[in-house]
Amino acid sequence: MKNEYYDIIEEYYRPLAEEFGLKLVYLEEQDPREGNPFLLVGKDFVIYFYTFDFVYMYYYEKNENGDYHRRDIANLIALSCTNRERAKVSRNLDDSKRIERFLILHALTLQNYWKSLLMGDRHWIAEFKRCRWNSERVEIDQDMIKILKPYLH
C-alpha cells in the first residue's frame, strides 16, 4: 500500500536523506494506529515516523550492550521551531491538511535546526534530557526490533 503522504515525504524528506547521507525507507503499515510509517536511517541511528492524530517521531539507537534505545523526539523537534513557523501549521486546518503541514514543518525544522542530529552527532541528547517532555525507553517490543535490526547493527 502506498504511503498516504508519499509526495510530501519525497519532496521534503528525500532531499534531507540525500544531503545527510541517510537512507529513506518506507515500511508496510502493521498497526492502523501507526499509519504511513517511514524511516530515516543513519550510520548508527534510525528516526521512525508515523502518523495517527499527528506526526510521531522516534529516535532509535543500539547501545554497546546490544540493547535498543528509543527517544520520543517529536516534542523536542516541535519546540525548536519558532512560534511563527508553528502558527503556519496549526491555524484553521482540517485534520488531513494539519498532518501534511506537520510533516513539512518537521522536515524543515530538522533541516534548519537539527543538522547535527541528522549527521549522527549525539550532543543533542543532553538538551533532550533537559526538555520537560522528554520520553526515553530502553525496552523495545520485538516487532520494532525486527524492523530496526537490518539498520542498526
Phi and psi in radians as a Rosetta constraint file:
Dihedral C 1 N 2 CA 2 C 2 CIRCULARHARMONIC -1.236 0.35
Dihedral N 2 CA 2 C 2 N 3 CIRCULARHARMONIC 2.431 0.35
Dihedral C 2 N 3 CA 3 C 3 CIRCULARHARMONIC -1.059 0.35
Dihedral N 3 CA 3 C 3 N 4 CIRCULARHARMONIC 2.277 0.35
Dihedral C 3 N 4 CA 4 C 4 CIRCULARHARMONIC -1.017 0.35
Dihedral N 4 CA 4 C 4 N 5 CIRCULARHARMONIC -0.515 0.35
Dihedral C 4 N 5 CA 5 C 5 CIRCULARHARMONIC -1.895 0.35
Dihedral N 5 CA 5 C 5 N 6 CIRCULARHARMONIC 0.438 0.35
Dihedral C 5 N 6 CA 6 C 6 CIRCULARHARMONIC -0.876 0.35
Dihedral N 6 CA 6 C 6 N 7 CIRCULARHARMONIC -0.847 0.35
Dihedral C 6 N 7 CA 7 C 7 CIRCULARHARMONIC -1.079 0.35
Dihedral N 7 CA 7 C 7 N 8 CIRCULARHARMONIC -0.738 0.35
Dihedral C 7 N 8 CA 8 C 8 CIRCULARHARMONIC -1.174 0.35
Dihedral N 8 CA 8 C 8 N 9 CIRCULARHARMONIC -0.745 0.35
Dihedral C 8 N 9 CA 9 C 9 CIRCULARHARMONIC -1.083 0.35
Dihedral N 9 CA 9 C 9 N 10 CIRCULARHARMONIC -0.761 0.35
Dihedral C 9 N 10 CA 10 C 10 CIRCULARHARMONIC -1.134 0.35
Dihedral N 10 CA 10 C 10 N 11 CIRCULARHARMONIC -0.680 0.35
Dihedral C 10 N 11 CA 11 C 11 CIRCULARHARMONIC -1.261 0.35
Dihedral N 11 CA 11 C 11 N 12 CIRCULARHARMONIC -0.642 0.35
Dihedral C 11 N 12 CA 12 C 12 CIRCULARHARMONIC -1.878 0.35
Dihedral N 12 CA 12 C 12 N 13 CIRCULARHARMONIC -0.607 0.35
Dihedral C 12 N 13 CA 13 C 13 CIRCULARHARMONIC -1.637 0.35
Dihedral N 13 CA 13 C 13 N 14 CIRCULARHARMONIC -0.546 0.35
Dihedral C 13 N 14 CA 14 C 14 CIRCULARHARMONIC -1.044 0.35
Dihedral N 14 CA 14 C 14 N 15 CIRCULARHARMONIC -0.826 0.35
Dihedral C 14 N 15 CA 15 C 15 CIRCULARHARMONIC -1.071 0.35
Dihedral N 15 CA 15 C 15 N 16 CIRCULARHARMONIC -0.634 0.35
Dihedral C 15 N 16 CA 16 C 16 CIRCULARHARMONIC -1.055 0.35
Dihedral N 16 CA 16 C 16 N 17 CIRCULARHARMONIC -0.817 0.35
Dihedral C 16 N 17 CA 17 C 17 CIRCULARHARMONIC -1.037 0.35
Dihedral N 17 CA 17 C 17 N 18 CIRCULARHARMONIC -0.801 0.35
Dihedral C 17 N 18 CA 18 C 18 CIRCULARHARMONIC -1.150 0.35
Dihedral N 18 CA 18 C 18 N 19 CIRCULARHARMONIC -0.767 0.35
Dihedral C 18 N 19 CA 19 C 19 CIRCULARHARMONIC -1.106 0.35
Dihedral N 19 CA 19 C 19 N 20 CIRCULARHARMONIC -0.651 0.35
Dihedral C 19 N 20 CA 20 C 20 CIRCULARHARMONIC -1.836 0.35
Dihedral N 20 CA 20 C 20 N 21 CIRCULARHARMONIC 0.203 0.35
Dihedral C 20 N 21 CA 21 C 21 CIRCULARHARMONIC 1.163 0.35
Dihedral N 21 CA 21 C 21 N 22 CIRCULARHARMONIC 0.581 0.35
Dihedral C 21 N 22 CA 22 C 22 CIRCULARHARMONIC -1.745 0.35
Dihedral N 22 CA 22 C 22 N 23 CIRCULARHARMONIC 2.835 0.35
Dihedral C 22 N 23 CA 23 C 23 CIRCULARHARMONIC -1.864 0.35
Dihedral N 23 CA 23 C 23 N 24 CIRCULARHARMONIC 2.286 0.35
Dihedral C 23 N 24 CA 24 C 24 CIRCULARHARMONIC -1.677 0.35
Dihedral N 24 CA 24 C 24 N 25 CIRCULARHARMONIC 2.137 0.35
Dihedral C 24 N 25 CA 25 C 25 CIRCULARHARMONIC -2.213 0.35
Dihedral N 25 CA 25 C 25 N 26 CIRCULARHARMONIC 2.200 0.35
Dihedral C 25 N 26 CA 26 C 26 CIRCULARHARMONIC -1.580 0.35
Dihedral N 26 CA 26 C 26 N 27 CIRCULARHARMONIC 2.410 0.35
Dihedral C 26 N 27 CA 27 C 27 CIRCULARHARMONIC -1.956 0.35
Dihedral N 27 CA 27 C 27 N 28 CIRCULARHARMONIC 2.702 0.35
Dihedral C 27 N 28 CA 28 C 28 CIRCULARHARMONIC -1.293 0.35
Dihedral N 28 CA 28 C 28 N 29 CIRCULARHARMONIC 2.457 0.35
Dihedral C 28 N 29 CA 29 C 29 CIRCULARHARMONIC -1.240 0.35
Dihedral N 29 CA 29 C 29 N 30 CIRCULARHARMONIC 2.155 0.35
Dihedral C 29 N 30 CA 30 C 30 CIRCULARHARMONIC -1.731 0.35
Dihedral N 30 CA 30 C 30 N 31 CIRCULARHARMONIC -0.488 0.35
Dihedral C 30 N 31 CA 31 C 31 CIRCULARHARMONIC -2.429 0.35
Dihedral N 31 CA 31 C 31 N 32 CIRCULARHARMONIC 2.228 0.35
Dihedral C 31 N 32 CA 32 C 32 CIRCULARHARMONIC -1.061 0.35
Dihedral N 32 CA 32 C 32 N 33 CIRCULARHARMONIC -0.329 0.35
Dihedral C 32 N 33 CA 33 C 33 CIRCULARHARMONIC -1.426 0.35
Dihedral N 33 CA 33 C 33 N 34 CIRCULARHARMONIC -0.116 0.35
Dihedral C 33 N 34 CA 34 C 34 CIRCULARHARMONIC -2.182 0.35
Dihedral N 34 CA 34 C 34 N 35 CIRCULARHARMONIC 1.245 0.35
Dihedral C 34 N 35 CA 35 C 35 CIRCULARHARMONIC -1.400 0.35
Dihedral N 35 CA 35 C 35 N 36 CIRCULARHARMONIC 2.709 0.35
Dihedral C 35 N 36 CA 36 C 36 CIRCULARHARMONIC 0.918 0.35
Dihedral N 36 CA 36 C 36 N 37 CIRCULARHARMONIC 0.826 0.35
Dihedral C 36 N 37 CA 37 C 37 CIRCULARHARMONIC -1.285 0.35
Dihedral N 37 CA 37 C 37 N 38 CIRCULARHARMONIC 2.483 0.35
Dihedral C 37 N 38 CA 38 C 38 CIRCULARHARMONIC -2.648 0.35
Dihedral N 38 CA 38 C 38 N 39 CIRCULARHARMONIC 2.845 0.35
Dihedral C 38 N 39 CA 39 C 39 CIRCULARHARMONIC -2.175 0.35
Dihedral N 39 CA 39 C 39 N 40 CIRCULARHARMONIC 2.599 0.35
Dihedral C 39 N 40 CA 40 C 40 CIRCULARHARMONIC -1.940 0.35
Dihedral N 40 CA 40 C 40 N 41 CIRCULARHARMONIC 2.073 0.35
Dihedral C 40 N 41 CA 41 C 41 CIRCULARHARMONIC -1.915 0.35
Dihedral N 41 CA 41 C 41 N 42 CIRCULARHARMONIC 2.113 0.35
Dihedral C 41 N 42 CA 42 C 42 CIRCULARHARMONIC -1.765 0.35
Dihedral N 42 CA 42 C 42 N 43 CIRCULARHARMONIC -3.024 0.35
Dihedral C 42 N 43 CA 43 C 43 CIRCULARHARMONIC -1.045 0.35
Dihedral N 43 CA 43 C 43 N 44 CIRCULARHARMONIC -0.745 0.35
Dihedral C 43 N 44 CA 44 C 44 CIRCULARHARMONIC -2.435 0.35
Dihedral N 44 CA 44 C 44 N 45 CIRCULARHARMONIC 0.528 0.35
Dihedral C 44 N 45 CA 45 C 45 CIRCULARHARMONIC -2.673 0.35
Dihedral N 45 CA 45 C 45 N 46 CIRCULARHARMONIC 2.806 0.35
Dihedral C 45 N 46 CA 46 C 46 CIRCULARHARMONIC -2.376 0.35
Dihedral N 46 CA 46 C 46 N 47 CIRCULARHARMONIC 2.335 0.35
Dihedral C 46 N 47 CA 47 C 47 CIRCULARHARMONIC -1.854 0.35
Dihedral N 47 CA 47 C 47 N 48 CIRCULARHARMONIC 2.104 0.35
Dihedral C 47 N 48 CA 48 C 48 CIRCULARHARMONIC -1.822 0.35
Dihedral N 48 CA 48 C 48 N 49 CIRCULARHARMONIC 2.205 0.35
Dihedral C 48 N 49 CA 49 C 49 CIRCULARHARMONIC -2.046 0.35
Dihedral N 49 CA 49 C 49 N 50 CIRCULARHARMONIC 2.510 0.35
Dihedral C 49 N 50 CA 50 C 50 CIRCULARHARMONIC -2.715 0.35
Dihedral N 50 CA 50 C 50 N 51 CIRCULARHARMONIC 2.874 0.35
Dihedral C 50 N 51 CA 51 C 51 CIRCULARHARMONIC -2.083 0.35
Dihedral N 51 CA 51 C 51 N 52 CIRCULARHARMONIC 2.572 0.35
Dihedral C 51 N 52 CA 52 C 52 CIRCULARHARMONIC -2.561 0.35
Dihedral N 52 CA 52 C 52 N 53 CIRCULARHARMONIC -1.614 0.35
Dihedral C 52 N 53 CA 53 C 53 CIRCULARHARMONIC -1.641 0.35
Dihedral N 53 CA 53 C 53 N 54 CIRCULARHARMONIC -0.239 0.35
Dihedral C 53 N 54 CA 54 C 54 CIRCULARHARMONIC -2.738 0.35
Dihedral N 54 CA 54 C 54 N 55 CIRCULARHARMONIC -2.934 0.35
Dihedral C 54 N 55 CA 55 C 55 CIRCULARHARMONIC -1.646 0.35
Dihedral N 55 CA 55 C 55 N 56 CIRCULARHARMONIC 2.151 0.35
Dihedral C 55 N 56 CA 56 C 56 CIRCULARHARMONIC -1.731 0.35
Dihedral N 56 CA 56 C 56 N 57 CIRCULARHARMONIC 2.480 0.35
Dihedral C 56 N 57 CA 57 C 57 CIRCULARHARMONIC -2.410 0.35
Dihedral N 57 CA 57 C 57 N 58 CIRCULARHARMONIC 2.203 0.35
Dihedral C 57 N 58 CA 58 C 58 CIRCULARHARMONIC -2.215 0.35
Dihedral N 58 CA 58 C 58 N 59 CIRCULARHARMONIC 2.391 0.35
Dihedral C 58 N 59 CA 59 C 59 CIRCULARHARMONIC -1.789 0.35
Dihedral N 59 CA 59 C 59 N 60 CIRCULARHARMONIC 2.141 0.35
Dihedral C 59 N 60 CA 60 C 60 CIRCULARHARMONIC -2.014 0.35
Dihedral N 60 CA 60 C 60 N 61 CIRCULARHARMONIC 2.490 0.35
Dihedral C 60 N 61 CA 61 C 61 CIRCULARHARMONIC -2.528 0.35
Dihedral N 61 CA 61 C 61 N 62 CIRCULARHARMONIC 2.870 0.35
Dihedral C 61 N 62 CA 62 C 62 CIRCULARHARMONIC -2.017 0.35
Dihedral N 62 CA 62 C 62 N 63 CIRCULARHARMONIC 2.171 0.35
Dihedral C 62 N 63 CA 63 C 63 CIRCULARHARMONIC -1.439 0.35
Dihedral N 63 CA 63 C 63 N 64 CIRCULARHARMONIC 3.086 0.35
Dihedral C 63 N 64 CA 64 C 64 CIRCULARHARMONIC -1.109 0.35
Dihedral N 64 CA 64 C 64 N 65 CIRCULARHARMONIC -0.352 0.35
Dihedral C 64 N 65 CA 65 C 65 CIRCULARHARMONIC -1.454 0.35
Dihedral N 65 CA 65 C 65 N 66 CIRCULARHARMONIC -0.074 0.35
Dihedral C 65 N 66 CA 66 C 66 CIRCULARHARMONIC 1.553 0.35
Dihedral N 66 CA 66 C 66 N 67 CIRCULARHARMONIC 0.084 0.35
Dihedral C 66 N 67 CA 67 C 67 CIRCULARHARMONIC -1.497 0.35
Dihedral N 67 CA 67 C 67 N 68 CIRCULARHARMONIC 2.503 0.35
Dihedral C 67 N 68 CA 68 C 68 CIRCULARHARMONIC -1.520 0.35
Dihedral N 68 CA 68 C 68 N 69 CIRCULARHARMONIC 2.516 0.35
Dihedral C 68 N 69 CA 69 C 69 CIRCULARHARMONIC -2.251 0.35
Dihedral N 69 CA 69 C 69 N 70 CIRCULARHARMONIC 2.361 0.35
Dihedral C 69 N 70 CA 70 C 70 CIRCULARHARMONIC -2.120 0.35
Dihedral N 70 CA 70 C 70 N 71 CIRCULARHARMONIC 2.377 0.35
Dihedral C 70 N 71 CA 71 C 71 CIRCULARHARMONIC -2.184 0.35
Dihedral N 71 CA 71 C 71 N 72 CIRCULARHARMONIC 2.261 0.35
Dihedral C 71 N 72 CA 72 C 72 CIRCULARHARMONIC -1.424 0.35
Dihedral N 72 CA 72 C 72 N 73 CIRCULARHARMONIC 1.899 0.35
Dihedral C 72 N 73 CA 73 C 73 CIRCULARHARMONIC -1.843 0.35
Dihedral N 73 CA 73 C 73 N 74 CIRCULARHARMONIC 0.059 0.35
Dihedral C 73 N 74 CA 74 C 74 CIRCULARHARMONIC -1.017 0.35
Dihedral N 74 CA 74 C 74 N 75 CIRCULARHARMONIC -0.800 0.35
Dihedral C 74 N 75 CA 75 C 75 CIRCULARHARMONIC -1.163 0.35
Dihedral N 75 CA 75 C 75 N 76 CIRCULARHARMONIC -0.726 0.35
Dihedral C 75 N 76 CA 76 C 76 CIRCULARHARMONIC -1.060 0.35
Dihedral N 76 CA 76 C 76 N 77 CIRCULARHARMONIC -0.776 0.35
Dihedral C 76 N 77 CA 77 C 77 CIRCULARHARMONIC -1.127 0.35
Dihedral N 77 CA 77 C 77 N 78 CIRCULARHARMONIC -0.795 0.35
Dihedral C 77 N 78 CA 78 C 78 CIRCULARHARMONIC -1.091 0.35
Dihedral N 78 CA 78 C 78 N 79 CIRCULARHARMONIC -0.641 0.35
Dihedral C 78 N 79 CA 79 C 79 CIRCULARHARMONIC -1.251 0.35
Dihedral N 79 CA 79 C 79 N 80 CIRCULARHARMONIC -0.257 0.35
Dihedral C 79 N 80 CA 80 C 80 CIRCULARHARMONIC -1.386 0.35
Dihedral N 80 CA 80 C 80 N 81 CIRCULARHARMONIC -0.444 0.35
Dihedral C 80 N 81 CA 81 C 81 CIRCULARHARMONIC -1.461 0.35
Dihedral N 81 CA 81 C 81 N 82 CIRCULARHARMONIC 2.858 0.35
Dihedral C 81 N 82 CA 82 C 82 CIRCULARHARMONIC -1.377 0.35
Dihedral N 82 CA 82 C 82 N 83 CIRCULARHARMONIC 2.821 0.35
Dihedral C 82 N 83 CA 83 C 83 CIRCULARHARMONIC -1.045 0.35
Dihedral N 83 CA 83 C 83 N 84 CIRCULARHARMONIC -0.621 0.35
Dihedral C 83 N 84 CA 84 C 84 CIRCULARHARMONIC -1.131 0.35
Dihedral N 84 CA 84 C 84 N 85 CIRCULARHARMONIC -0.765 0.35
Dihedral C 84 N 85 CA 85 C 85 CIRCULARHARMONIC -1.108 0.35
Dihedral N 85 CA 85 C 85 N 86 CIRCULARHARMONIC -0.738 0.35
Dihedral C 85 N 86 CA 86 C 86 CIRCULARHARMONIC -1.166 0.35
Dihedral N 86 CA 86 C 86 N 87 CIRCULARHARMONIC -0.678 0.35
Dihedral C 86 N 87 CA 87 C 87 CIRCULARHARMONIC -1.099 0.35
Dihedral N 87 CA 87 C 87 N 88 CIRCULARHARMONIC -0.568 0.35
Dihedral C 87 N 88 CA 88 C 88 CIRCULARHARMONIC -1.070 0.35
Dihedral N 88 CA 88 C 88 N 89 CIRCULARHARMONIC -0.493 0.35
Dihedral C 88 N 89 CA 89 C 89 CIRCULARHARMONIC -1.500 0.35
Dihedral N 89 CA 89 C 89 N 90 CIRCULARHARMONIC -0.712 0.35
Dihedral C 89 N 90 CA 90 C 90 CIRCULARHARMONIC -1.652 0.35
Dihedral N 90 CA 90 C 90 N 91 CIRCULARHARMONIC -0.182 0.35
Dihedral C 90 N 91 CA 91 C 91 CIRCULARHARMONIC -1.462 0.35
Dihedral N 91 CA 91 C 91 N 92 CIRCULARHARMONIC 2.275 0.35
Dihedral C 91 N 92 CA 92 C 92 CIRCULARHARMONIC 0.826 0.35
Dihedral N 92 CA 92 C 92 N 93 CIRCULARHARMONIC 0.839 0.35
Dihedral C 92 N 93 CA 93 C 93 CIRCULARHARMONIC -2.115 0.35
Dihedral N 93 CA 93 C 93 N 94 CIRCULARHARMONIC 2.430 0.35
Dihedral C 93 N 94 CA 94 C 94 CIRCULARHARMONIC -1.254 0.35
Dihedral N 94 CA 94 C 94 N 95 CIRCULARHARMONIC 2.905 0.35
Dihedral C 94 N 95 CA 95 C 95 CIRCULARHARMONIC -1.009 0.35
Dihedral N 95 CA 95 C 95 N 96 CIRCULARHARMONIC -0.734 0.35
Dihedral C 95 N 96 CA 96 C 96 CIRCULARHARMONIC -1.136 0.35
Dihedral N 96 CA 96 C 96 N 97 CIRCULARHARMONIC -0.731 0.35
Dihedral C 96 N 97 CA 97 C 97 CIRCULARHARMONIC -1.218 0.35
Dihedral N 97 CA 97 C 97 N 98 CIRCULARHARMONIC -0.586 0.35
Dihedral C 97 N 98 CA 98 C 98 CIRCULARHARMONIC -1.086 0.35
Dihedral N 98 CA 98 C 98 N 99 CIRCULARHARMONIC -0.771 0.35
Dihedral C 98 N 99 CA 99 C 99 CIRCULARHARMONIC -1.133 0.35
Dihedral N 99 CA 99 C 99 N 100 CIRCULARHARMONIC -0.735 0.35
Dihedral C 99 N 100 CA 100 C 100 CIRCULARHARMONIC -1.005 0.35
Dihedral N 100 CA 100 C 100 N 101 CIRCULARHARMONIC -0.810 0.35
Dihedral C 100 N 101 CA 101 C 101 CIRCULARHARMONIC -1.156 0.35
Dihedral N 101 CA 101 C 101 N 102 CIRCULARHARMONIC -0.644 0.35
Dihedral C 101 N 102 CA 102 C 102 CIRCULARHARMONIC -1.168 0.35
Dihedral N 102 CA 102 C 102 N 103 CIRCULARHARMONIC -0.656 0.35
Dihedral C 102 N 103 CA 103 C 103 CIRCULARHARMONIC -1.030 0.35
Dihedral N 103 CA 103 C 103 N 104 CIRCULARHARMONIC -0.772 0.35
Dihedral C 103 N 104 CA 104 C 104 CIRCULARHARMONIC -1.133 0.35
Dihedral N 104 CA 104 C 104 N 105 CIRCULARHARMONIC -0.814 0.35
Dihedral C 104 N 105 CA 105 C 105 CIRCULARHARMONIC -1.055 0.35
Dihedral N 105 CA 105 C 105 N 106 CIRCULARHARMONIC -0.756 0.35
Dihedral C 105 N 106 CA 106 C 106 CIRCULARHARMONIC -1.093 0.35
Dihedral N 106 CA 106 C 106 N 107 CIRCULARHARMONIC -0.742 0.35
Dihedral C 106 N 107 CA 107 C 107 CIRCULARHARMONIC -1.092 0.35
Dihedral N 107 CA 107 C 107 N 108 CIRCULARHARMONIC -0.804 0.35
Dihedral C 107 N 108 CA 108 C 108 CIRCULARHARMONIC -1.162 0.35
Dihedral N 108 CA 108 C 108 N 109 CIRCULARHARMONIC -0.643 0.35
Dihedral C 108 N 109 CA 109 C 109 CIRCULARHARMONIC -1.175 0.35
Dihedral N 109 CA 109 C 109 N 110 CIRCULARHARMONIC -0.736 0.35
Dihedral C 109 N 110 CA 110 C 110 CIRCULARHARMONIC -1.030 0.35
Dihedral N 110 CA 110 C 110 N 111 CIRCULARHARMONIC -0.777 0.35
Dihedral C 110 N 111 CA 111 C 111 CIRCULARHARMONIC -1.116 0.35
Dihedral N 111 CA 111 C 111 N 112 CIRCULARHARMONIC -0.782 0.35
Dihedral C 111 N 112 CA 112 C 112 CIRCULARHARMONIC -1.479 0.35
Dihedral N 112 CA 112 C 112 N 113 CIRCULARHARMONIC -0.527 0.35
Dihedral C 112 N 113 CA 113 C 113 CIRCULARHARMONIC -2.145 0.35
Dihedral N 113 CA 113 C 113 N 114 CIRCULARHARMONIC -0.241 0.35
Dihedral C 113 N 114 CA 114 C 114 CIRCULARHARMONIC -2.228 0.35
Dihedral N 114 CA 114 C 114 N 115 CIRCULARHARMONIC 0.629 0.35
Dihedral C 114 N 115 CA 115 C 115 CIRCULARHARMONIC -0.995 0.35
Dihedral N 115 CA 115 C 115 N 116 CIRCULARHARMONIC -0.696 0.35
Dihedral C 115 N 116 CA 116 C 116 CIRCULARHARMONIC -1.082 0.35
Dihedral N 116 CA 116 C 116 N 117 CIRCULARHARMONIC -0.706 0.35
Dihedral C 116 N 117 CA 117 C 117 CIRCULARHARMONIC -1.068 0.35
Dihedral N 117 CA 117 C 117 N 118 CIRCULARHARMONIC -0.787 0.35
Dihedral C 117 N 118 CA 118 C 118 CIRCULARHARMONIC -1.167 0.35
Dihedral N 118 CA 118 C 118 N 119 CIRCULARHARMONIC -0.422 0.35
Dihedral C 118 N 119 CA 119 C 119 CIRCULARHARMONIC -1.511 0.35
Dihedral N 119 CA 119 C 119 N 120 CIRCULARHARMONIC -0.035 0.35
Dihedral C 119 N 120 CA 120 C 120 CIRCULARHARMONIC 1.695 0.35
Dihedral N 120 CA 120 C 120 N 121 CIRCULARHARMONIC -0.017 0.35
Dihedral C 120 N 121 CA 121 C 121 CIRCULARHARMONIC -1.192 0.35
Dihedral N 121 CA 121 C 121 N 122 CIRCULARHARMONIC 2.465 0.35
Dihedral C 121 N 122 CA 122 C 122 CIRCULARHARMONIC -1.959 0.35
Dihedral N 122 CA 122 C 122 N 123 CIRCULARHARMONIC 0.224 0.35
Dihedral C 122 N 123 CA 123 C 123 CIRCULARHARMONIC -1.118 0.35
Dihedral N 123 CA 123 C 123 N 124 CIRCULARHARMONIC -0.426 0.35
Dihedral C 123 N 124 CA 124 C 124 CIRCULARHARMONIC -1.107 0.35
Dihedral N 124 CA 124 C 124 N 125 CIRCULARHARMONIC -0.368 0.35
Dihedral C 124 N 125 CA 125 C 125 CIRCULARHARMONIC -1.088 0.35
Dihedral N 125 CA 125 C 125 N 126 CIRCULARHARMONIC -0.583 0.35
Dihedral C 125 N 126 CA 126 C 126 CIRCULARHARMONIC -1.086 0.35
Dihedral N 126 CA 126 C 126 N 127 CIRCULARHARMONIC -0.742 0.35
Dihedral C 126 N 127 CA 127 C 127 CIRCULARHARMONIC -1.142 0.35
Dihedral N 127 CA 127 C 127 N 128 CIRCULARHARMONIC -0.714 0.35
Dihedral C 127 N 128 CA 128 C 128 CIRCULARHARMONIC -1.000 0.35
Dihedral N 128 CA 128 C 128 N 129 CIRCULARHARMONIC -0.747 0.35
Dihedral C 128 N 129 CA 129 C 129 CIRCULARHARMONIC -1.184 0.35
Dihedral N 129 CA 129 C 129 N 130 CIRCULARHARMONIC -0.411 0.35
Dihedral C 129 N 130 CA 130 C 130 CIRCULARHARMONIC -1.448 0.35
Dihedral N 130 CA 130 C 130 N 131 CIRCULARHARMONIC -0.334 0.35
Dihedral C 130 N 131 CA 131 C 131 CIRCULARHARMONIC -1.177 0.35
Dihedral N 131 CA 131 C 131 N 132 CIRCULARHARMONIC 2.244 0.35
Dihedral C 131 N 132 CA 132 C 132 CIRCULARHARMONIC -1.192 0.35
Dihedral N 132 CA 132 C 132 N 133 CIRCULARHARMONIC -0.253 0.35
Dihedral C 132 N 133 CA 133 C 133 CIRCULARHARMONIC -1.799 0.35
Dihedral N 133 CA 133 C 133 N 134 CIRCULARHARMONIC 0.339 0.35
Dihedral C 133 N 134 CA 134 C 134 CIRCULARHARMONIC -1.198 0.35
Dihedral N 134 CA 134 C 134 N 135 CIRCULARHARMONIC 2.578 0.35
Dihedral C 134 N 135 CA 135 C 135 CIRCULARHARMONIC -2.513 0.35
Dihedral N 135 CA 135 C 135 N 136 CIRCULARHARMONIC 2.101 0.35
Dihedral C 135 N 136 CA 136 C 136 CIRCULARHARMONIC -2.187 0.35
Dihedral N 136 CA 136 C 136 N 137 CIRCULARHARMONIC 2.588 0.35
Dihedral C 136 N 137 CA 137 C 137 CIRCULARHARMONIC -2.476 0.35
Dihedral N 137 CA 137 C 137 N 138 CIRCULARHARMONIC 2.371 0.35
Dihedral C 137 N 138 CA 138 C 138 CIRCULARHARMONIC -1.660 0.35
Dihedral N 138 CA 138 C 138 N 139 CIRCULARHARMONIC -0.618 0.35
Dihedral C 138 N 139 CA 139 C 139 CIRCULARHARMONIC -1.436 0.35
Dihedral N 139 CA 139 C 139 N 140 CIRCULARHARMONIC 2.057 0.35
Dihedral C 139 N 140 CA 140 C 140 CIRCULARHARMONIC -2.015 0.35
Dihedral N 140 CA 140 C 140 N 141 CIRCULARHARMONIC 2.403 0.35
Dihedral C 140 N 141 CA 141 C 141 CIRCULARHARMONIC -1.209 0.35
Dihedral N 141 CA 141 C 141 N 142 CIRCULARHARMONIC 2.744 0.35
Dihedral C 141 N 142 CA 142 C 142 CIRCULARHARMONIC -1.082 0.35
Dihedral N 142 CA 142 C 142 N 143 CIRCULARHARMONIC -0.597 0.35
Dihedral C 142 N 143 CA 143 C 143 CIRCULARHARMONIC -1.092 0.35
Dihedral N 143 CA 143 C 143 N 144 CIRCULARHARMONIC -0.713 0.35
Dihedral C 143 N 144 CA 144 C 144 CIRCULARHARMONIC -1.232 0.35
Dihedral N 144 CA 144 C 144 N 145 CIRCULARHARMONIC -0.677 0.35
Dihedral C 144 N 145 CA 145 C 145 CIRCULARHARMONIC -1.049 0.35
Dihedral N 145 CA 145 C 145 N 146 CIRCULARHARMONIC -0.684 0.35
Dihedral C 145 N 146 CA 146 C 146 CIRCULARHARMONIC -1.067 0.35
Dihedral N 146 CA 146 C 146 N 147 CIRCULARHARMONIC -0.671 0.35
Dihedral C 146 N 147 CA 147 C 147 CIRCULARHARMONIC -1.192 0.35
Dihedral N 147 CA 147 C 147 N 148 CIRCULARHARMONIC -0.755 0.35
Dihedral C 147 N 148 CA 148 C 148 CIRCULARHARMONIC -1.346 0.35
Dihedral N 148 CA 148 C 148 N 149 CIRCULARHARMONIC -0.530 0.35
Dihedral C 148 N 149 CA 149 C 149 CIRCULARHARMONIC -0.874 0.35
Dihedral N 149 CA 149 C 149 N 150 CIRCULARHARMONIC -0.767 0.35
Dihedral C 149 N 150 CA 150 C 150 CIRCULARHARMONIC -1.148 0.35
Dihedral N 150 CA 150 C 150 N 151 CIRCULARHARMONIC -0.310 0.35
Dihedral C 150 N 151 CA 151 C 151 CIRCULARHARMONIC -1.876 0.35
Dihedral N 151 CA 151 C 151 N 152 CIRCULARHARMONIC -0.448 0.35
Dihedral C 151 N 152 CA 152 C 152 CIRCULARHARMONIC -1.982 0.35
Dihedral N 152 CA 152 C 152 N 153 CIRCULARHARMONIC 1.899 0.35
